[in-house]
Amino acid sequence: MTKKAILVLEDGSVYEGYSFSAPISAYGEVVFNTSMTGYQEMLTDPSYAGQVVVSTYPMIGNYGINSEDFESNRIQVAGFVVREECHIPSHWQSISNLHDYLLSNGIPGIAGVDTRAITRRLRSVGVMMGMITLEESPGEALERLSRLPRYDSMDFVNQVSTETIYRWDAPTGEDALYHIVVVDCGLKLSILRILSRMGCALTVVPCTTSAEDILNLKPDGILLSPGPGDPALPYLEETVRGLLGRKPIMGICLGHQLLGRVFGGKTYKLKFGHRGANHPVRDLDSGRVHITAQNHGYAVDADSLKGGLEVSHINLNDGTVEGLRHRELPLFSIQYHSEASPGPKDTVNSFERFLEMVRG
């Protein structure tokens, strides 16, 4: 636990700490998450593919790793940055500590750094590419970082999506009320767990599945999942365009951005994104404010929307678009994560709203 490691950002700033978990180098877009708990869910969230995640909460790992809170079948982050790593967790569900879990998945971590200073840097400069390294000097790491592919240039959705179609059925002994096809753009398993508990049989399909093949599965409704990276993905936009008006559609996060783009909307990169479990969102119809969990670095430009799509929710921190609805077609979308995990459960009823649309 004493081997020196450094985090180097592309603006030349350097943060020195010590290596824990896998003793290797890694690079990615450096982002921060403000949640106080839920590091296991963060680590396994496919929307973090290609990113080095900085946790703003000072101690991470104190309740260990359990067998239930995985959001995918592997760690998705490129690297993990913490102020203090707890090597001896205390929780009755714990089956491993954070160090061993990262190590077994070959993911490097750096601890002992000033995560508050890193966060302030990212908030003022914006998200940057960065590298965790044990052997290189800051100058060597910065030079190598400059030659590596940038986050925005890569299609991470194709990397994290399922390669095969699979089923996730309603609880044993219950007849499914509806058949929902989920387009996996970086799916969190909590979405399947919640819809399953609501009585849905689910078919999960790869992100490259055509609209025709999705409709041939005879769904009652279609859900466009969250996912990582830039939503400017022509093959997915073509698929979504072919589904419009054919079945009820719900989009979450990346799925929300895809619906915006299909209706002529533009998407743009946020300075440092929204990542955490404490983001206030206002429903423009009711005026009610929800505290939401979020994880995204892009947003939809409200002024560019066309074709009957309109804004339904806004973020009270910065006024960005948090929800869309259509005046005629059976579809809506949300930028925040109604499945939370980690985070508040204020907006789980978004799934109920979707199933009401399916019923109709």
Beta strands, then each sheet from edge to edge (+ up, - down):
strand 1: 4-9
strand 2: 14-21
strand 3: 26-33
strand 4: 51-55
strand 5: 59-60
strand 6: 79-81
strand 7: 84-85
strand 8: 108-111
strand 9: 128-133
strand 10: 166-168
strand 11: 178-183
strand 12: 200-205
strand 13: 221-224
strand 14: 249-252
strand 15: 267-283
strand 16: 289-300
strand 17: 309-315
strand 18: 321-326
strand 19: 331-334
sheet 1: 1+ 2- 8+ 6+ 4+ 3+ 9- 1+
sheet 2: 5+ 7+
sheet 3: 10+ 12- 11- 13- 14- 19- 18+ 17- 15+ 16-
end
